[in-house]
Amino acid sequence: MVDENLIHKALANPFRREILRWLKTPGEYFVSGYIDLDRGVPANAILARSGLSQSTVSAHIAALVAARLLVSTRVGQWMFLSRDEDVIHAFAEQLRSHL
């Protein structure tokens, strides 16, 4: 089930939309050594690209994960992030059919 209100709240911030844009085509935005096609992009790569503080980026990532727009996979000390395309498509379909 998609929580439309939580997703709208997450998407209200332009930086969060930028993160989703970066993760849609990570090869365009991140050095290829950072990308693990099975797991996603490490959170520290997003931090490095953003130029924002670690706590700010973490808060934005947490909002996207809570809205289920991002999937977080922990491997050892690394946290990899990828888009949840099923949730994104379901949300887009809800928008299309209800608005």
N, C-alpha and C positions, 0 to 999 in steps of 0.2 A: 504494500500500500504506500502510496506517495503522499507525504504531508505537504500539501500545496503552500500552506502558510509559512512553514519552516523554510521551504525552498525559496519562496518570494523574499523572505527576510534575508536569506543567505545571498541571493542575487542582487539585493538592493545596493550592495557595496561594489564599486567599480573594480577594486583590486581582486575581489573574489571572482568576478567575471573574467578578469585577466588570467588568473590561475587556471580556470577552466579552459580558456583559450590556449594557453601554453600547453596544457596536458592533452588537448585534442590532437595536436601535431607536435609532440615533444622533440622530434628530430630537427625542427626549425628553430627551436628556442634553447636547447640544451646541448652541451658537448656530448657526442655519441658515447663516450665512456661513462657518462652518468646514467644513461638510460638502460634499464633492464626490461626488455619487452614483455617478460612474463610477470613482472611485479610493478613496473611503473618508473617514476622518477623519485629519487631520494628527496626528502624534505629539505635537506641542506642545499640542494641545487636550486630549489625554489627560493630559499632564503638568500642565496648568493645573487640570484638574478634580480630579486626585488629591491635590494638596497635598504630594506627596512630592518628594524630590530627583530631579534629572534622571538621575543614575546609577542610582538605584533603579528608576525607571520604565523606563529603557532595558533593564535586566537582566530585568525582568518581560516586557517586549515581546519581547526576544530569546528567552526561553524559549517563549513562545507561537508565535513564528515558527518556531523549531526543531522544535516539535511539529506544525507545519503547520496550527495552528488559526487563525493569522492570515496574511494575505498582505500583504506590504510592497511598495509601489510608490513609487519615488523619481522626483520631478519637480523638476528643478533642485535647490534646497537643501531642498525639502520631502520628508518621508517620510509617505505616506498609508497608513493601515492599515484593513483590512477583514477580516471573518471569511471563512474558507474553508468555506462551507456544505457542500460535498461531503465534506470530511474529517470535519466535525462529524457529519453524517448517517451516514457510514460507521462512525464510532466508536460512535455510539448504537446502530446496528444490530448491531454486534459485541457490545456489552454485552447487548442484548436477546436475542440468539440464544445466547450462551455462558454467561450467568449465570442 
